[in-house]
Amino acid sequence: MTTTTESPRWFKSSYSGNGGQCIEVAFNLSGPLGLVPVRDSKMVGGPILSFAAPAFSSFVTSVKADQLGAV
């Protein structure tokens, strides 16, 4: 298992409004750990989900291509 002393640098999209339905991601850990941590922007001290970098990339590609359908 790879470790790093680097802390997550959280990023919220500039497309996020004030609607309260935003997430933050920390892309800086995708290189050293191969993970993309994700958290709720309203609960910065709450739980963090980590996704494998290739899986998160595939998810983002699908969202951009509108391939996930309506929820």
matplotlib code that plots the C-alpha trace (Angstrom):
import matplotlib.pyplot as plt

x = [0.0, 1.3, 1.2, 1.7, 2.0, 0.2, -3.2, -6.2, -6.5, -10.3, -11.8, -15.4, -16.4, -16.9, -20.3, -21.5, -24.1, -25.4, -28.1, -26.4, -26.0, -22.3, -19.4, -15.7, -12.9, -9.2, -7.5, -4.0, -4.1, -4.9, -1.2, 0.4, -2.4, -4.5, -7.6, -9.9, -11.5, -15.0, -16.9, -20.1, -19.2, -21.7, -20.2, -16.5, -15.9, -18.2, -17.4, -15.1, -15.6, -12.5, -12.8, -10.1, -8.9, -9.8, -13.3, -13.8, -12.5, -15.0, -17.8, -16.9, -16.7, -20.1, -21.6, -20.1, -21.6, -25.0, -24.9, -26.2, -29.9, -32.3, -32.4]
y = [0.0, 3.4, 6.2, 9.9, 12.7, 15.0, 16.3, 16.5, 19.9, 20.2, 21.6, 22.6, 23.3, 26.9, 25.7, 25.0, 27.5, 28.1, 25.3, 23.2, 20.1, 20.3, 17.9, 18.6, 16.4, 16.2, 15.4, 15.9, 12.4, 10.6, 10.4, 9.3, 7.1, 6.4, 7.6, 10.5, 11.5, 13.0, 14.8, 16.8, 20.5, 21.3, 18.7, 19.2, 17.3, 14.5, 11.2, 11.0, 8.5, 7.5, 6.2, 4.6, 7.3, 5.4, 4.7, 8.4, 9.5, 7.1, 8.6, 12.1, 11.2, 9.6, 12.6, 15.0, 12.8, 12.6, 8.9, 8.3, 9.2, 11.0, 10.2]
z = [0.0, -0.9, 1.7, 1.5, 4.0, 1.7, 2.9, 0.6, -1.2, -1.6, -4.8, -5.5, -9.0, -10.1, -11.5, -8.0, -6.8, -3.4, -3.7, -1.1, -3.4, -3.9, -3.4, -3.1, -4.5, -3.8, -7.1, -5.6, -4.1, -7.4, -8.3, -5.0, -3.8, -6.9, -5.1, -5.4, -2.0, -2.2, 0.5, 1.0, 0.9, 3.6, 6.0, 5.7, 8.9, 7.9, 6.1, 3.1, 0.3, -1.7, -5.3, -7.4, -9.8, -13.0, -11.7, -10.8, -14.2, -15.9, -13.8, -14.7, -18.4, -18.2, -16.5, -19.2, -21.9, -20.2, -20.1, -16.6, -17.2, -14.9, -11.2]

ax = plt.figure().add_subplot(projection="3d")
ax.plot(x, y, z, "-o")
ax.set_aspect("equal")
plt.show()
